[in-house]
Amino acid sequence: MGVVMFIMMSGKPPFGGRTNKEIIENVLKGSYSFNTPVWAEISAEAKDLISQLLERQADLRITAEEAYHHPWVNL
C-alpha cells in the first residue's frame, strides 16, 4: 500500500535504481527519500503515512486499520 501511495503522490516508485539489482538492493534496505521537488508540495501528514506504510519491519509497520485512522486520511 505504501509503494502504491508513493507512486500516486510522486509519479515514481520509492525504490529506484539504475539496474534491477540496484532496485532490489534498495527494496531490501528500505532505501527511499522525499528529496525530489515534487515532495515539497506534499504535506507532512501524507509523508508520515507513507513512511509508516513503507516501514521495513512488519511488526513496526502501520496496520490497515491504523492507516484508515491516520490524520492524513481523516483531513
N, C-alpha and C positions, 0 to 999 in steps of 0.2 A: 504494500500500500504506500509506503514511503517513497519508493522508486517512482511509482506512477504519479504521486503528488509532485515530486521534484520535477519530473518531466513536464507535467501540466503547467507548473509555475514558470519554468525557465526555458522550456523547449529543448532541453538537452538532458541526457541521463546523468545521474550523480557520479557514477564511477567511470570516468573517462580513461583514455589511454590511446597510444598510437598503434598498439598491436593487441590482438586478443589476449596474449599472455599478460600484457601490462594491465588491461582491463580486469582480468580475473584476479591479478595480484591486488589491485585497488579494491575490488569487491571483498576479497578475503581480509584485507586490512581495515575495511570500512572507511576508506580514504575518499572524502568528498569535501567540497567547500562551497561557501556562499560568496566567493570573492569576485564574481563576474558582475559587470554593470547591471544586468537585469535584476539582480538581487537587491540593489539599492532601493528599488521601488516596492519590494515585498516586505510586509510587516514583520516585526519581531515575533509576533504570535504565530504567524504562519511558519517562520523558520524554526521556532521552538517545536511546533508539532511535527514538522518534517524530521528534525533531529531526533525526536523521541521515537518516531516510526522507523528511522534508519539505524537505531541502536543495534550494534553488532551482537551483543549478548542478549539472548532471548529472554532470560529471566529479568533483565532490566528494561526491555522494550515495552512500550506502552501497549495496552490491550485495545481491542476494538471498542470496548465499552468506554475505556478511559479516553480514547481518541474522540469518540462521539461527544463526550462531555468536556473536551478541551475548549478553553476560552475562544480560540480562533473559530471553531465550528459554531459556537454559540453567539457570534457577533451579530 
